Amino acid sequence: MDAPQVRVTHDAPLAPLVWFKTGGAAEMLFEPRDRDELSAMLHDLDTATPVWALGLGSNLIVRDGGVPGLAVRLGKAFARVAVEGDLVRAGGGAPGISVASAARDASLAGLEFLRGIPGTAGGAVRMNAGAYGRDVADCLVEATVVRRSGAVEVLPASAFGFSYRHSALPHGDIVVEALFRGVPGDKAAIAAEMDRIAAEREASQPLRSRTGGSTFKNPPGHKAWQLVDAAGCRGFRLGGAQVSEKHTNFLINTGDATSADIEALGDEVRRRVLAHSGVALEWEIERVGHA
Ligand SMILES: Cc1cc2nc3c(=O)[nH]c(=O)nc-3n(C[C@H](O)[C@H](O)[C@H](O)COP(=O)(O)OP(=O)(O)OC[C@H]3O[C@@H](n4cnc5c(N)ncnc54)[C@H](O)[C@@H]3O)c2cc1C
């Protein structure tokens, strides 16, 4: 029997794969079936070809001119979640809600915050995602990474150089598995906390919009949304992009926005906030590709 074809799609539209629903195509999109296939692909790939990981696109502006190189998307094959004592082992493609739910079912507390993060475990490690006073750095034990060279390595959490919404993981390295530590707790209390998080988000965030989550990092001593609001940007529009009326640190695609509209709106908001309050906002949303 022939070996199954490696799945690489050329000129693959990325807009359907990201929350904003805008942007160009990936030069190549690769959805590996397992980590060996990913490792072999990266090992064999011309070293001049850039490699980047695409999760659920919940923190991403894909620029309209598309993204050169190989985009690696971890699909269902990487979405498994298993509990091992106090530890939760998640594939790099597992949604945050799956990790939080598995922990709850095993009466493990401390991972409830992942309930509200609509990305993958791999994306959460890369971004040091967090909410409600906790982040990945607080609960990650180790993660398995397929390096740009194709080498597979298990790295302790201390190797990721975590800071606020940042890790030092080199672009081109792909997180294929993450091991999180929970703390034995009361299942009903864990479930109640997850429900509280879901309700709080529903009330305060434009969850049913085409968005990218928090646009800017909270500067030390400030809330980004308050600075944006104070600068008069609530509801501000540029092309098809708008600052959310519901949460001013969220940008939304009102229907026909381009990625250029969204990025230009974000940059204009930064200018207005700087002029109004003297604070330079830093993008939290990752931007990839050519304009
Ligand atoms: C409604 C909404 C609410 C949100 N709330 C929060 C919140 O409370 N807290 C918070 O921190 N974030 C929040 N976010 C942002 C986002 O969900 C997180 O940053 C999330 O961790 C991104 O995961 P992703 O899989 O969608 O990554 P993507 O958006 O696809 O990618 C983001 C970055 O991670 C990299 N990446 C993705 N997968 C991998 C991988 N397997 N290995 C290596 N790198 C990878 C990408 O290359 C890119 O640099 C929110 C977003 C939305 C839309």
Ligand as a Chemical Component Dictionary entry (heavy atoms), coordinates in Angstrom:
data_LIG
# 
_chem_comp.id                   LIG 
_chem_comp.type                 NON-POLYMER 
_chem_comp.pdbx_formal_charge   0 
_chem_comp.three_letter_code    LIG 
# 
loop_
_chem_comp_atom.comp_id 
_chem_comp_atom.atom_id 
_chem_comp_atom.alt_atom_id 
_chem_comp_atom.type_symbol 
_chem_comp_atom.charge 
_chem_comp_atom.model_Cartn_x 
_chem_comp_atom.model_Cartn_y 
_chem_comp_atom.model_Cartn_z 
_chem_comp_atom.pdbx_ordinal 
LIG C1  C1  C 0 -12.986 36.565 22.388 1  
LIG C2  C2  C 0 -11.529 36.399 22.753 2  
LIG C3  C3  C 0 -11.159 36.420 24.082 3  
LIG C4  C4  C 0 -9.798  36.267 24.444 4  
LIG N1  N1  N 0 -9.462  36.304 25.772 5  
LIG C5  C5  C 0 -8.154  36.147 26.128 6  
LIG C6  C6  C 0 -7.769  36.173 27.491 7  
LIG O1  O1  O 0 -8.572  36.328 28.399 8  
LIG N2  N2  N 0 -6.450  36.012 27.800 9  
LIG C7  C7  C 0 -5.510  35.825 26.825 10 
LIG O2  O2  O 0 -4.324  35.665 27.156 11 
LIG N3  N3  N 0 -5.853  35.800 25.509 12 
LIG C8  C8  C 0 -7.153  35.959 25.147 13 
LIG N4  N4  N 0 -7.492  35.936 23.818 14 
LIG C9  C9  C 0 -6.434  35.799 22.791 15 
LIG C10 C10 C 0 -6.143  34.379 22.347 16 
LIG O3  O3  O 0 -7.244  33.522 22.581 17 
LIG C11 C11 C 0 -4.903  33.812 23.037 18 
LIG O4  O4  O 0 -3.744  34.594 22.758 19 
LIG C12 C12 C 0 -4.624  32.376 22.569 20 
LIG O5  O5  O 0 -3.628  31.816 23.399 21 
LIG C13 C13 C 0 -4.199  32.270 21.109 22 
LIG O6  O6  O 0 -4.277  30.903 20.731 23 
LIG P1  P1  P 0 -4.528  30.482 19.223 24 
LIG O7  O7  O 0 -4.446  29.003 19.156 25 
LIG O8  O8  O 0 -5.802  31.083 18.717 26 
LIG O9  O9  O 0 -3.281  31.140 18.518 27 
LIG P2  P2  P 0 -3.210  31.973 17.137 28 
LIG O10 O10 O 0 -4.031  33.205 17.261 29 
LIG O11 O11 O 0 -3.507  31.072 15.999 30 
LIG O12 O12 O 0 -1.671  32.372 17.138 31 
LIG C14 C14 C 0 -1.170  33.294 18.100 32 
LIG C15 C15 C 0 0.362   33.152 18.179 33 
LIG O13 O13 O 0 0.682   31.871 18.733 34 
LIG C16 C16 C 0 1.478   31.138 17.816 35 
LIG N5  N5  N 0 1.077   29.728 17.928 36 
LIG C17 C17 C 0 -0.154  29.196 17.744 37 
LIG N6  N6  N 0 -0.128  27.865 17.933 38 
LIG C18 C18 C 0 1.158   27.543 18.256 39 
LIG C19 C19 C 0 1.844   26.318 18.522 40 
LIG N7  N7  N 0 1.210   25.131 18.524 41 
LIG N8  N8  N 0 3.184   26.374 18.765 42 
LIG C20 C20 C 0 3.860   27.550 18.746 43 
LIG N9  N9  N 0 3.260   28.745 18.491 44 
LIG C21 C21 C 0 1.922   28.737 18.248 45 
LIG C22 C22 C 0 1.201   31.751 16.452 46 
LIG O14 O14 O 0 2.282   31.545 15.557 47 
LIG C23 C23 C 0 1.044   33.208 16.831 48 
LIG O15 O15 O 0 2.316   33.801 16.999 49 
LIG C24 C24 C 0 -8.841  36.095 23.436 50 
LIG C25 C25 C 0 -9.229  36.040 22.083 51 
LIG C26 C26 C 0 -10.559 36.209 21.743 52 
LIG C27 C27 C 0 -10.954 36.160 20.294 53 
# 
loop_
_chem_comp_bond.comp_id 
_chem_comp_bond.atom_id_1 
_chem_comp_bond.atom_id_2 
_chem_comp_bond.value_order 
_chem_comp_bond.pdbx_ordinal 
LIG C1  C2  SING 1  
LIG C2  C3  SING 2  
LIG C2  C26 DOUB 3  
LIG C3  C4  DOUB 4  
LIG C4  N1  SING 5  
LIG C4  C24 SING 6  
LIG N1  C5  DOUB 7  
LIG C5  C6  SING 8  
LIG C5  C8  SING 9  
LIG C6  O1  DOUB 10 
LIG C6  N2  SING 11 
LIG N2  C7  SING 12 
LIG C7  O2  DOUB 13 
LIG C7  N3  SING 14 
LIG N3  C8  DOUB 15 
LIG C8  N4  SING 16 
LIG N4  C9  SING 17 
LIG N4  C24 SING 18 
LIG C9  C10 SING 19 
LIG C10 O3  SING 20 
LIG C10 C11 SING 21 
LIG C11 O4  SING 22 
LIG C11 C12 SING 23 
LIG C12 O5  SING 24 
LIG C12 C13 SING 25 
LIG C13 O6  SING 26 
LIG O6  P1  SING 27 
LIG P1  O7  DOUB 28 
LIG P1  O8  SING 29 
LIG P1  O9  SING 30 
LIG O9  P2  SING 31 
LIG P2  O10 DOUB 32 
LIG P2  O11 SING 33 
LIG P2  O12 SING 34 
LIG O12 C14 SING 35 
LIG C14 C15 SING 36 
LIG C15 O13 SING 37 
LIG C15 C23 SING 38 
LIG O13 C16 SING 39 
LIG C16 N5  SING 40 
LIG C16 C22 SING 41 
LIG N5  C17 SING 42 
LIG N5  C21 SING 43 
LIG C17 N6  DOUB 44 
LIG N6  C18 SING 45 
LIG C18 C19 SING 46 
LIG C18 C21 DOUB 47 
LIG C19 N7  SING 48 
LIG C19 N8  DOUB 49 
LIG N8  C20 SING 50 
LIG C20 N9  DOUB 51 
LIG N9  C21 SING 52 
LIG C22 O14 SING 53 
LIG C22 C23 SING 54 
LIG C23 O15 SING 55 
LIG C24 C25 DOUB 56 
LIG C25 C26 SING 57 
LIG C26 C27 SING 58 
# 
